[in-house]
């Protein structure tokens, strides 16, 4: 019973701090934001809220499975197979935090006519490139499992100006389908599956 209370308390503490961090997130509205010919590929607040809620449901299921294992695995050894599943589902919380941070730390502008991209980053210098001429390779890295309708992943683009990583949180915005279509028109991204697609 004591182990149960410790695990429950620690997990609740982690969820509390992460949810506070995510609730302080100020996303963009769903309308298109333009700068000349360039369109901002932003992530609407509603999308982040929706993905966060689904992720918290996954984490809750993971915690319940972990508690079942802790309480009953001593008597029923076969329940130990639930342990990696519970850790995977709880780990979605850290992937969510990583992807939201990556989304917040950069602004990506796309000119659909010239197929030119500008990536303004808080941590790195601004990168500017054209899809047709400056991109050397495109990789699509995503989670091995779609859980509760949520799949985490990102596009990694090797350009002459540097490496660019664009989370699916940005790519799922309706306003940037032109960018997605342009990428798949010029490239066939190699798909890599990872347990936790951390950027």
Helices and strands as residue ranges (DSSP letters): H 2-23, E 34-35, E 38-40, H 45-72, G 77-81, H 82-104, E 106-111, E 116-121, E 127-130, H 131-134, E 135-143, E 153-159, E 162-167, H 168-171, G 174-176, H 177-186, E 190-194
